C-alpha cells in the first residue's frame, strides 16, 4: 500500500503536495524517489504501533 492510498488521496495529488511542501507526512527524497517513513505515516494515521494496531501488547 502506498502512503497516498493510506491517506485516501491519489498518487498525482500526493506528488503535488510533496512538491509544494504540504504533504501531511515527512518525506525523504532519495534521488528520483520519494520515501515516506513508516513511523511518520502511522503517526499521521493515529496508529501508535503495529502491535497496538493489531490488538497485541504494545512495547
Backbone as ProteinMPNN parsed JSONL, in Angstrom:
{"seq_chain_A": "XXXXXXXXXXXXXXXXXXXXXXXXXXXXXXXXXXXXXXXXXXXXXXXXXXXXXXXXXXX", "coords_chain_A": {"N_chain_A": [[0.847, -1.173, 0.0], [0.496, 2.239, -0.753], [1.619, 5.363, 0.685], [0.021, 7.493, -0.07], [-2.378, 6.213, -0.749], [-3.069, 5.145, 1.736], [-3.626, 7.495, 3.05], [-5.825, 8.285, 1.72], [-5.743, 9.683, -0.695], [-5.023, 10.374, -4.156], [-2.197, 9.284, -6.207], [-1.177, 11.29, -7.892], [-2.084, 13.666, -6.677], [-0.736, 13.366, -4.268], [1.981, 13.622, -5.077], [1.875, 16.272, -5.989], [1.351, 17.598, -3.569], [3.69, 16.926, -2.184], [5.646, 18.198, -3.753], [4.921, 20.854, -3.302], [5.477, 21.083, -0.664], [3.534, 20.476, 1.192], [2.699, 17.97, 1.962], [1.196, 15.766, 4.273], [2.886, 14.205, 5.815], [6.226, 13.526, 6.867], [8.715, 13.523, 4.349], [11.204, 11.704, 2.526], [13.362, 12.526, 0.221], [15.059, 10.665, -2.148], [17.249, 10.588, -4.494], [15.579, 10.162, -7.496], [13.384, 9.225, -6.249], [10.817, 9.212, -3.777], [10.542, 8.65, -0.417], [8.491, 7.586, 2.289], [8.667, 7.66, 5.692], [7.719, 4.885, 7.615], [6.946, 4.996, 10.345], [6.291, 7.699, 10.608], [4.105, 7.858, 8.908], [2.301, 6.126, 10.213], [1.949, 7.626, 12.549], [0.65, 9.898, 11.531], [-1.697, 8.694, 10.785], [-2.711, 8.021, 13.196], [-1.92, 5.708, 14.477], [-0.308, 4.013, 16.989], [1.538, 1.904, 17.189], [2.429, -1.037, 15.339], [1.856, -3.413, 16.667], [0.029, -2.468, 18.548], [-1.969, -1.683, 16.804], [-2.834, -4.09, 15.833], [-3.957, -5.219, 18.001], [-2.335, -6.489, 19.778], [0.106, -6.775, 22.483], [1.523, -3.661, 23.339], [4.755, -2.143, 23.028]], "CA_chain_A": [[0.0, 0.0, 0.0], [1.267, 3.474, -0.776], [1.236, 6.344, 1.697], [-1.109, 8.256, -0.608], [-3.589, 5.399, -0.618], [-3.394, 5.074, 3.163], [-4.165, 8.796, 3.43], [-7.055, 8.496, 0.983], [-5.562, 10.604, -1.819], [-4.405, 9.758, -5.318], [-0.757, 9.489, -6.27], [-0.881, 12.594, -8.501], [-2.287, 14.665, -5.631], [0.354, 13.197, -3.304], [3.189, 14.242, -5.625], [1.669, 17.722, -5.984], [1.53, 18.052, -2.189], [5.108, 16.785, -1.849], [6.368, 19.271, -4.452], [4.594, 22.142, -2.692], [5.861, 21.054, 0.742], [2.335, 20.39, 2.023], [2.31, 16.585, 2.244], [0.978, 15.724, 5.721], [3.845, 13.311, 6.455], [7.621, 13.804, 6.499], [9.153, 12.784, 3.169], [12.64, 11.557, 2.347], [13.713, 12.433, -1.194], [16.271, 9.877, -2.396], [17.385, 10.601, -5.944], [14.299, 10.41, -8.161], [12.37, 8.526, -5.472], [10.407, 9.822, -2.51], [10.165, 7.635, 0.574], [7.74, 8.052, 3.455], [8.971, 6.804, 6.838], [6.539, 4.164, 8.1], [6.537, 5.507, 11.654], [5.653, 9.0, 10.397], [2.784, 7.584, 8.329], [1.467, 5.599, 11.299], [1.616, 8.733, 13.442], [-0.353, 10.71, 10.846], [-2.934, 7.916, 10.769], [-3.148, 7.803, 14.568], [-1.559, 4.363, 14.917], [0.873, 4.162, 17.837], [2.481, 0.863, 16.807], [1.774, -2.129, 14.614], [1.302, -4.33, 17.672], [-1.174, -1.829, 19.083], [-2.992, -1.666, 15.762], [-3.34, -5.447, 15.67], [-4.543, -5.674, 19.251], [-1.346, -7.181, 20.589], [0.717, -5.942, 23.517], [2.39, -2.61, 22.809], [6.003, -2.024, 23.787]], "C_chain_A": [[0.896, 1.24, 0.0], [0.775, 4.411, 0.323], [0.036, 7.147, 1.214], [-2.413, 7.488, -0.429], [-4.025, 5.316, 0.839], [-4.031, 6.375, 3.648], [-5.437, 9.146, 2.66], [-6.95, 9.511, -0.144], [-4.905, 9.848, -2.972], [-2.915, 10.069, -5.394], [-0.384, 10.816, -6.933], [-1.021, 13.716, -7.478], [-1.158, 14.59, -4.604], [1.631, 13.86, -3.813], [3.062, 15.761, -5.69], [1.888, 18.294, -4.586], [2.994, 17.976, -1.758], [5.9, 17.926, -2.472], [6.125, 20.629, -3.815], [4.969, 22.2, -1.208], [4.692, 20.922, 1.689], [1.877, 18.964, 2.299], [2.237, 16.419, 3.756], [1.944, 14.828, 6.5], [5.25, 13.699, 5.985], [8.018, 12.94, 5.317], [10.673, 12.77, 3.106], [12.93, 11.437, 0.856], [15.047, 11.714, -1.352], [16.402, 9.754, -3.914], [16.068, 10.988, -6.582], [13.129, 9.778, -7.426], [12.038, 9.333, -4.223], [9.961, 8.7, -1.599], [9.448, 8.307, 1.732], [8.08, 7.131, 4.611], [7.686, 6.183, 7.408], [6.038, 4.731, 9.421], [5.824, 6.852, 11.517], [4.25, 8.823, 9.813], [1.838, 7.057, 9.401], [1.03, 6.717, 12.232], [0.521, 9.606, 12.816], [-1.71, 10.021, 10.821], [-3.467, 7.624, 12.169], [-2.885, 6.412, 15.097], [-0.275, 4.476, 15.733], [1.935, 3.121, 17.529], [1.724, -0.235, 16.079], [1.155, -3.11, 15.605], [0.021, -3.765, 18.26], [-2.306, -1.844, 18.089], [-3.618, -3.046, 15.587], [-3.925, -6.027, 16.943], [-3.596, -6.444, 20.139], [-0.772, -6.259, 21.658], [1.627, -4.9, 22.883], [3.634, -2.5, 23.67], [6.383, -0.597, 23.965]], "O_chain_A": [[1.925, 1.274, 0.674], [-0.341, 4.271, 0.824], [-0.865, 7.449, 1.996], [-3.424, 8.049, -0.008], [-5.215, 5.406, 1.141], [-4.872, 6.363, 4.547], [-6.055, 10.18, 2.914], [-7.945, 10.134, -0.515], [-4.299, 8.796, -2.766], [-2.425, 10.989, -4.739], [0.63, 11.413, -6.571], [-0.179, 14.612, -7.416], [-0.68, 15.617, -4.124], [2.293, 14.581, -3.066], [4.045, 16.468, -5.466], [2.524, 19.336, -4.425], [3.482, 18.857, -1.05], [6.727, 18.55, -1.807], [7.024, 21.47, -3.789], [4.803, 23.236, -0.565], [4.827, 21.222, 2.875], [0.779, 18.762, 2.818], [3.13, 16.886, 4.462], [1.827, 14.71, 7.72], [5.436, 14.144, 4.852], [7.696, 11.752, 5.28], [11.34, 13.696, 3.568], [12.763, 10.361, 0.282], [16.047, 12.112, -0.755], [15.747, 8.92, -4.539], [15.496, 12.026, -6.25], [12.003, 9.793, -7.922], [12.885, 10.047, -3.686], [9.105, 7.894, -1.962], [9.754, 9.44, 2.105], [7.814, 5.932, 4.532], [6.7, 6.88, 7.648], [4.835, 4.924, 9.597], [4.858, 7.115, 12.233], [3.322, 9.546, 10.177], [0.692, 7.498, 9.485], [-0.124, 6.758, 12.659], [-0.424, 10.004, 13.497], [-2.749, 10.681, 10.833], [-4.545, 7.049, 12.319], [-3.533, 5.969, 16.045], [0.734, 4.975, 15.235], [3.126, 3.424, 17.602], [0.503, -0.339, 16.201], [0.038, -3.582, 15.392], [-0.957, -4.488, 18.451], [-3.469, -1.999, 18.464], [-4.792, -3.16, 15.234], [-4.342, -7.185, 16.971], [-4.014, -6.998, 21.155], [-1.134, -5.084, 21.723], [2.414, -5.218, 21.991], [3.591, -2.728, 24.879], [7.407, -0.303, 24.581]]}, "name": "protein", "num_of_chains": 1, "seq": "XXXXXXXXXXXXXXXXXXXXXXXXXXXXXXXXXXXXXXXXXXXXXXXXXXXXXXXXXXX"}
